[in-house]
Amino acid sequence: MSRFVQALESRTLLTATNTSLAAELATVNTNAAAVKADLATLTATAKADMKAITTDLKGTSKTNVPLLKKLQSDENKWLTKIKNHTNSLLRAASLSAKGVADGDAFLAAPTKLSLQSKIVGDVNALNVATTAPLAALTADIPSATISADITALTTANPTNTTLANDTSRITSDLLETQLGPGVSQSILVTVSGQLVNDAGKFSTAVGALTTDLETLEPAPTTTPSLVGDYEGTLKTKGVIFGIGATKVSFELDITSQTLDSVEGKIIVDGQTASGTITSRELTNGKVNLTLDDSGVTITLNGKVNVTPTSTGLAPGSVISGSGSISIAGFSIDGDFSATKTT
């Protein structure tokens, strides 16, 4: 052991506020409304384009009937995919509202760690809420199947210029996200393009809210200090209903601590391991200790009290949890609890 000077305590200050969360949720909801409007416009446009094509084919050869039915069927399937992926994307709006509610509650009671745990779940959910649906929605837009259906119809009716014009609108309205640049070098965003653009803005807004919520998550810390000698027991798990469980002595003697490691020794049933142990202590009291070196493997996951115990012990006085320890052929796993004696 080479370090015996305790590192300065470190905490991450909360940066999210009720005001910032409210503003970000408002942006999420504004963009969600735009996406819903875009989807409605796209659906109405598809219906209008198909109505025009149906009118164009009235009185034409009966051989057009199966071609038209296939186009209608494939476009309906395409619209269903667009709607499903858009609705999946928009579920992030309700997740955002839940995250803000949990964030507001925690800001009102920052010592209530159960509320902070909810934020961890909210952030995890929001981090994956928009990525896959947005990618799927973007990939949905160009449809080779519908394009082939349009080609089949126009090829079967080479002199029907009205049909040619109306089928081309399906391509320009729905199957592409932008047109141009033209002579004026301008780019026209299509109906589908507007949906994708606003969906991207929605995803960005959700991302900004998520980033703000992340500042309320438990952060690495050295407070309360883990430096001290903890003594207690480790109880192994029984075969069934606790039968066969054994209890052995457990000691954790920490001489120094940084944000990512501790120096000290662990003694279990007379077996000792010492040196630098990788560690992580969070502001909500969760503690993780791991060591895998020279025949010694240790994994301990638990909590340290961050507030006084019911018996009046100061923060940092009790560590409890579960884990496994292997030292020079001696192996044991179970639940431990230890109290700081010095």
N, C-alpha and C positions, 0 to 999 in steps of 0.2 A: 504494500500500500504506500503510495507516494504522496497523496494529497490529504492534508489534514486541516485545511482552511476552508470553511464553509463558504460557498458562493453567495453573492448578494441575492436576496430574494427578487423574484421577477414575476410580474403580473401583466397580463394584457388588458389595457383599459377598454371599457365598453365604448364603442363608437356609434352604434345604432341608437336612435332615439325614437320616441313615439312619433315625432314629426317626420323624421326621415322614412320610417316604415310606412306611415300613412301616405306620404307622397309617392313612394315607390309602388304601393298597392294601387293607388289611383292610376298610375301609368300603366300598370298591368291590366287593369280593368278597361281603360280606354282602348288599349291595343286589342284586347279580347273582343270588345264591341266591334272594332273595325274588321277583325277576322270573321266574325259572325255575319256582318253585312256583306263582306266579299263573297262568302260562301253562298249567301242568298242570291247575290247578283250572278254568280257563276251558274247556279242551278237554273235561274230564270233565263239566262242567256242560252244555255244548252237546250232548254225546252223550246225557246223561240226559234233557234236554228233548226231543230229537228222538225218543228211544225212547218217551217218554210220548205224544207226538203220534201216532206210528205206531200205538200201542195204541189211542188214541182213535178212529182211523179204521178199525179192523178191523171188517169186516162192513158197512161203509157203501157208498154208491154207488161204482161203478167210475169215475165221473167224478172222484173224488178222487185216483185213482192218479197221473195226470200232474201234478196240483197238488202232491201230496206229493213226487214225484220232483224237481220244480223247486225246492221249498223245500230239500230235502236237498242238491241239487247246488249251489245258491247259498250255502248255509251252509258246505259243504265248501270252496268257493272263498274264502269270507270267512275261514274258519279258516286256510287256507293263507297268505293275505296277512298275517294277524295273526302267524302263526308265523315267516314270512320276515322281517318287519320287526323282530320281537322278537329273532330270532337275529342280524340285522344289528347291532342295538343292542348286543347282548351281546359282539360282537367287540371292543368297547372294553375288555373285561376283560383279554383277552390282550395288547392294546396297552398297557394300564396296567402289567401285570406286566413287559413288556419295558422300558417307560420307567423303572420302579423299578430293575430290574437294571442298566440303563445308568447311572442316577443313582448307585446305590451304587458302581459301578465307578469313576465319575469322582470321587466324593468320596474314594475310596481312593487315587486317583492324579490329583490336580487339575492336574498339569502335562502330562498326556497329552491333547493337544488332539483326537486322533482320537475319543476317548471323548465329548468335548463335542459334536463334530459329530453323533454318534449321537443325543444328546439333542435337538438341533435337529429331526432327523427325527421323533423320538418326539412332540415337542410339536406339530409340524405335523399329524401323523396324528391325535393325540388331539383337536385343536381342531375337527376336522370329523367325528369318529367317531360322535357321538350325535345331532347336530342333525337331520339328514335322517331317520334311522330313527325317532326319537321323534316328529317331526312327522307322518310317514307313519302310524305306529301310532295316534296320536291321531285322525287323520283317518279311519282304517279303521273305528272303532267304530260310528258310526251308518251303517247300511246301508239305503238306500232300497229296494234290490232285495229284501232279505229282508222288509222291512216290507210291501212290495207283495204278496209271496208269502203272508204271514200273512193279509193282508186278503182275498186271493182265497179262501183256505181257509175262513176264518170266514164270509165272505159266502155261500159255497156250502153251509155247514152252520150256518144261523142258530140252530137249536135245540140244537146240541151244546154245552152249557155247559161240559162237561169239556174239550173241545177249546179253547174260548175261554179258559179259565183257563190251560191248558198253553201255548198259543201266546203268551199275554201274558207268560209267564215268560221266553220268549226275548227279548222286548223289555226286560223289567226286569232280567234277568240279564246279557244280552250287548250289546244295542244302545244302552244308556244307561250313563253313567259314575256317575250318582248319582240317587237318588230323593228327593223332598221339596223343601222342608220340609213336614212334615205338621202335624197338629194340635199336636203337642208341639214343633213347630219344629225337629225333628231331621232330619238329612240322612243317608240310607243310601247308603253307597258300594257300588256293584254289583261283580260279579265282574270285569267289564271295567274298571270304575273303579279297582279295586285294582291291576290290572295297569298301568294308565296312571300311577297315583300312584307306584307303586314304580319304574316305568321313569323317571319324573322324578327321583326320589331318586337312582337310579343315575347318571343324567346329571349331576346336581349333584355327586355324589361324584367322578366322572371329571374334572369341571371343576376341583374343588379340588386334585386331584392334579396336573393339568396346570399350574395356576397355580404350584404349588410347584416343579415341574420347570423352569418358565420361569426361575426364579432361577438355575439352573445353566447357562443358555444364555450364549453370548458376549455381553458387554455393551460399550457404547460406552466408550472410554477414550482417554487420551493417553499411555499407557505401553505399550511404550517410546516415547519422544518421536520424532516425525518431523522435528523441527527440525534442519536441517543441509543441506548441499549434497551431493546424490547425483549421481554421474556414472556413465554406462555407455552402453549401446547399445540401439537398437530394431531388431529384425529383422522385415522384412515377410514375409508368407506367400508362398511361391512358387506358380506356376500348378499344378504337379503334382510331387509328391515333392521339394518344396523348390526345384525349378528356377525360376530367375527371381527368387529372394528377394534382397533387398538389406539391408545393415546400415548404419544411420546413427547419428550421435551423439545421445545422450539425456541431458538434465540436468534434475533436479528440485531447485530451491533453495528450501527452506521456511524462512521467518524467524520465524513464530509459528504456534501451533496451539491450537484449542479443540476441544470435543467434536464440533462440526458444521462446522468450516471450517479452512482453513489460509491463510496469506498467503505469497506467494512467486511464483516464476516457473518456467515450463517452457520449455526450449529443445530443439528437435528439428531436427537438420540445419540449424542456424543460424537457425531461425524461433523467435521468442520470444513468449510470452503471459504476462502478469503480472497480479496483483491477488488478489482473494479467491476462493478455490476451495472449493466445497462438498466436505466430506470426511466420511468415517466410518471410524474405526479401531475394531476390536473386540478384545476380550481374547484371542481365538484368533489374532490377527495379520492378519486380513483387512482390507484397506484399499480404499476406493473414493474416487475423486476425480472430480468432474464440474464442468464449466463450460460455460455456453451464454450468451454475451454479446458483443454488438458484433462479429459475424462470427467469433467464436472458439468452437469446440465441442470439448470434451475429455471423454473418458470413459476412465478407467483403473481396472481392477479387478485387484487383486493381493494379495500378502501381504508383511508385514515380519517378519523373524525375531524371535521373542519370547524365544528362548533363544540362547546363544552358538552361532555357526556351528562347523562342523567344523574351520575354520581358526583359531578363537579370536576371531572378531569379536564385539563386544558386541551385546546385543539392540538392535534398531533400526538396525542397520548396513546391511542389504541389503533392497531392495524389488524385487520382480519380479512380473510378471503380463502382462496383455495389454490392449489398448485401441485407441482411435482418436483421432486429433488432426487438427483442421482449423483453420489459422491464416491468415487473409487470402488464401484461395484455395489455400493449400498443404495437402494432405491426405495422411495416411498412417495405416496401421493395422498392427498386428503385436504381437510379444512383446517386452517390455522387461525389462532387468535393470540395476540401478544400485546402487552401493556408496557409502556416506557417506564423504566425504573430509574434511569439517570438521564 
